[in-house]
Amino acid sequence: MKEKVLSNKKNGMLVLLLTIILYVVAASGVLVWAISPPLYLLCVAYLCLGWLVAPGLKVLGPQEALVLTLFGKYIGTLKGAGFYFVNPFCSAVNPAAHTVLGQSSDVKGKTANKESGRRVSLKIMTLNNSRQKINDCLGNPVEIGIAVTWRVVDTCKAVFDVDNYKEFLSLQCDSALRNIVRLYPYDVAPGIDTTGDGQPDEGSLRGSSDVVAARIRDEIQSQVQVAGLEILEARITHLAYASEIAAAMLQRQQATAIIDARNMIVEGAVGTVEMALARLSEGGLVELDEERKAAMVSNLLVVLCGNHDAQPVVNTGSLY
C-alpha cells in the first residue's frame, strides 16, 4: 500500500462560508416562505441536516498529518498546515494515538479532542527507552541506554503496515541494542573481532561509542523501514557495568592503573640510574667497583621507586 497525499482539499474556508450563508438563507426562508410548502420544507430539511458538512472540515498545523479512510478503505493522507474539507463520512486512523512511551512527543493524559488525538506527527521525535542489562562479548553484564531520534516519513505504512508504530519502534530499538552490544567488550580486550572481518581490533563500548551508536542506528533503520519510519540518530545515554560486578571491575581497573603506574616509575628509575652512573664515569669524580655500583644502584632504585620520601643516612666514615 502506497501513501497518497490529498493536496487538492484546501477548500475548508470556502465550504465553511458557504455553509454559514446557506444556514442564514434557510433560517430566513422558514419565515419568508412559510406560505410555500416546498421551499419551506427544503429550508427546514437543510436546517436539520446541514450540520453533516461539519465533520468534513479538518484543520492541520505544521508537521501534522491525517490518514483518512472511507468505510474501511484508505483514500489518502492530508499533510501540511491548512484548512481542509473532505468527505464528511471519512474517519481519521492512528492506532498509536494514545500510546505513551518515554519520548518527546508523548504527554500523559487525554488529548484535547478526538480528532487531534488521531493526527500523525511528522515532527522529529526522541525516544528514550529504559536501560537494559546486556552481556557483552566477554559475558560481562552491562547496563546501557540509548536515545533514538526518529520521524514518520510514510504515514500509510506507519498506520496500516504495523499494528502500533510507536510500540514497534520501541521493541526494535531494544532488539537492535542487544544485537550490537553483544559484539563488543566493555573495554578493549585482546583477540576480539568487533567488525566481522576476521581480524582482532580495539573496538569497545566505552572507547568506540560513536561507531557503536552508528551501528545501532543502522540496525534499527533496517528493521523499521517496513513501518515508514526514518531513524536520524542513535546515541548512548548510559553505559556502566551491572551492579553485581561493578565493584569487582572497579578493583580490576584500579589494579591495572597501579601496574601501569609502577611500570612507568620503574622505567624512569632505571633511566635515571643509568644516567647517574654514566655522568659519574664521564666526569671521573668517583671510581666505583662493581660491588659499590650494585649498592648504589640498589639505593637509587629504592629511593626512586618508593611510595614515601626517603630518609637519608649520612655515612661519615670511609667507603672501604
Steps between C-alpha positions, in 0.01 A plus 500: 500500500642837394445836659267731307516868598176698454636837390182640342281514809595841645155646451375480855451875539289519183280213615463653846393839362259336255348294782449809718339692211265211425402476866416869503296463180321192635418671829362800312310275262317329785348840587460645151389193305261355754221532244692285250511142633778368268743783579403488865571128525829544315614767746400290799680195358819698452482640852470145631765335278740779407720424801611176330754708308688592820678162553663547158682816612855420611759741640868394502801674650858491372657154483171318559313246290164324495466151353142472368285196430153482353298201621826312569675590174810719498433809287801721573700709744473869581842657556609852585339794676162608364120493518368198309163363398459130426214256485315543832477121538880461496666402826857560614708197604796493738537181708787655699304811599481413870829308531723662760873428484802674646531745215463868427168484313300319767307679770318298758131561529213543257539693179319826447245343268440181310618636166827645628586167661485326163747729330832348402792721599765548230734681737838369608455311826735346754439160653682433827448133582564357843847370583574139417732246657690322222802270499790628293710270281701388805188411697517797737157650582479863388229760557443715193240748381452682168309800367365461146399796283235406243207619292217368284567528126222274364173536688329219308763241600512629858124469548412191296812281465562459875257476789649787704801677354614651832507167681655340192781756504560452872530122466732526200723744692534248784573217258758696297673619817535143623628375163774764477613515863572127513763549225718734710689476829451774755871589489762416240585128517762304303393260226148643455361560150221760517478582128452149364802511267681220684772729639527598868448872561476747785126562486314534830178642637684761705762601246302469174168653604451687171558186293270296725228766481524510119465121478199510734340769284551298180366186668183678617447662159513164323229368732258797496515572126183294461317740735585812300730641770836672460766473771704818501738430787567264788710600800615308807368682808613258772777242517624320810576157637204331667482552876589138584846528341561875515712480818715214368554677167596820683765307694624352175527844341681632807744207493568557131562870564738422790698251290529748212616771740759266657634404159542865410675574831741208459584600141571854612706387799716269289565782255591735781747249652663438162539872447650548850758225454591629154548857628717382789717292267537780247596761755747275681374624834474157663646162414256228601557126481221263400392437859464871574319561173253226590442658842454842345257365244303325776483812714394724209227258392366481854489880520348553155244216513392542862150620593631734769772761523841350573666555841870558417778350713832685477810278516789698651745213484709352223347323204739202561 
